[in-house]
Amino acid sequence: MTDPSKQSIGALTAQDRRRFRRIATRIEGRIVYAGVDAECLIHEISATGAIVEVAPLPAIETDIALDMPGVGFARGVAKRYPAEGLVSIDLATPPGRRDKLTDRLILAAFRFPPLNGDE
């Protein structure tokens, strides 16, 4: 068995590299980017990222603003398309606000839980 302390950074999985736990949810929010103001559905979120369903999809590296009821407003950048109709967003949450945001996200997840097939 390989000693985890001797693994290279490249060998770590995406789950291992995450700084904050992703929370599965179904929050209906709003996303604003490049002249688009649209409703969206947030499937997963953490203090530093989100997976969002929206149409039309923002271009990669587009600056976005995400408004989440009961959580607040966050800015970020579109990074990739994990599946059809979904965009992965890196959120620019200041370090001092990440713990407070995580607490709000957990409460929002209880109010807007994912459907059984979404997790």
C-alpha positions as CSV (number, residue, x, y, z in Angstrom):
1,M,0.0,0.0,0.0
2,T,1.3,3.4,-0.9
3,D,2.0,5.9,1.9
4,P,-0.4,8.8,1.3
5,S,2.3,11.3,2.3
6,K,4.4,10.1,-0.6
7,Q,1.7,10.4,-3.3
8,S,2.3,13.1,-5.8
9,I,-0.1,16.0,-6.0
10,G,-1.1,14.9,-9.5
11,A,-2.2,11.5,-8.1
12,L,-4.8,13.0,-5.9
13,T,-8.4,12.7,-7.0
14,A,-10.6,15.8,-7.5
15,Q,-12.4,14.8,-4.3
16,D,-9.1,14.8,-2.4
17,R,-8.1,18.3,-3.8
18,R,-11.4,20.0,-2.8
19,R,-10.9,22.6,-0.1
20,F,-14.5,22.7,0.9
21,R,-17.2,19.9,0.9
22,R,-19.7,20.1,-1.9
23,I,-23.3,20.2,-0.8
24,A,-26.0,18.6,-3.0
25,T,-29.0,20.8,-3.4
26,R,-31.7,22.1,-5.8
27,I,-31.6,25.8,-5.1
28,E,-33.4,28.0,-7.7
29,G,-31.4,31.1,-8.1
30,R,-30.3,33.7,-10.7
31,I,-27.2,34.0,-12.7
32,V,-25.9,37.1,-14.4
33,Y,-23.2,37.3,-17.0
34,A,-22.3,39.1,-20.3
35,G,-25.7,40.7,-20.8
36,V,-27.6,37.6,-19.6
37,D,-29.8,37.6,-16.5
38,A,-31.4,34.1,-16.2
39,E,-33.0,31.7,-13.7
40,C,-30.8,28.8,-12.8
41,L,-30.8,25.6,-10.8
42,I,-27.9,25.0,-8.4
43,H,-27.2,21.3,-8.1
44,E,-24.0,21.3,-6.0
45,I,-22.3,24.1,-4.1
46,S,-19.4,24.7,-1.8
47,A,-17.8,27.9,-0.4
48,T,-15.5,27.9,-3.5
49,G,-17.5,26.4,-6.3
50,A,-20.8,25.4,-7.8
51,I,-22.4,23.2,-10.5
52,V,-25.2,25.2,-12.1
53,E,-27.9,24.3,-14.7
54,V,-28.6,27.3,-16.9
55,A,-29.5,28.2,-20.5
56,P,-27.8,29.7,-22.3
57,L,-24.5,28.5,-20.9
58,P,-21.8,31.1,-20.2
59,A,-18.6,30.8,-22.2
60,I,-15.6,29.4,-20.3
61,E,-13.7,32.1,-18.3
62,T,-16.8,34.4,-18.3
63,D,-17.2,36.4,-15.1
64,I,-20.5,35.6,-13.5
65,A,-22.7,36.7,-10.5
66,L,-24.8,34.0,-8.7
67,D,-27.7,35.0,-6.5
68,M,-28.9,32.2,-4.1
69,P,-32.0,32.7,-2.0
70,G,-31.3,32.4,1.7
71,V,-27.5,32.3,1.0
72,G,-26.7,35.5,-0.8
73,F,-24.7,36.8,-3.7
74,A,-21.4,35.4,-5.0
75,R,-19.1,36.2,-7.9
76,G,-17.1,33.7,-9.9
77,V,-15.8,32.5,-13.2
78,A,-17.2,29.7,-15.5
79,K,-14.6,27.0,-15.7
80,R,-15.9,23.9,-17.4
81,Y,-19.0,22.0,-18.6
82,P,-19.3,18.8,-16.5
83,A,-22.4,17.6,-18.3
84,E,-24.9,18.9,-20.9
85,G,-26.6,22.0,-19.7
86,L,-24.3,22.4,-16.7
87,V,-21.5,24.8,-15.9
88,S,-18.9,24.5,-13.2
89,I,-18.2,27.9,-11.5
90,D,-15.2,28.8,-9.4
91,L,-16.5,31.2,-6.7
92,A,-14.3,34.0,-5.5
93,T,-15.3,33.9,-1.9
94,P,-13.0,35.8,0.5
95,P,-11.3,33.5,3.0
96,G,-12.9,35.3,5.9
97,R,-16.4,34.6,4.6
98,R,-16.1,31.0,3.6
99,D,-17.1,29.5,7.0
100,K,-20.2,31.7,7.2
101,L,-21.1,30.9,3.6
102,T,-20.7,27.2,4.3
103,D,-23.1,27.5,7.3
104,R,-25.7,29.3,5.0
105,L,-25.3,26.6,2.3
106,I,-26.0,23.8,4.7
107,L,-29.2,25.5,5.9
108,A,-30.2,26.2,2.3
109,A,-29.6,22.5,1.4
110,F,-32.1,21.5,4.1
111,R,-34.7,23.9,2.7
112,F,-34.0,22.8,-1.0
113,P,-32.8,19.2,-0.9
114,P,-31.8,17.4,-4.1
115,L,-34.2,15.0,-5.7
116,N,-33.2,11.3,-5.2
117,G,-31.6,11.0,-8.7
118,D,-29.6,14.2,-8.4
119,E,-27.0,13.2,-5.8
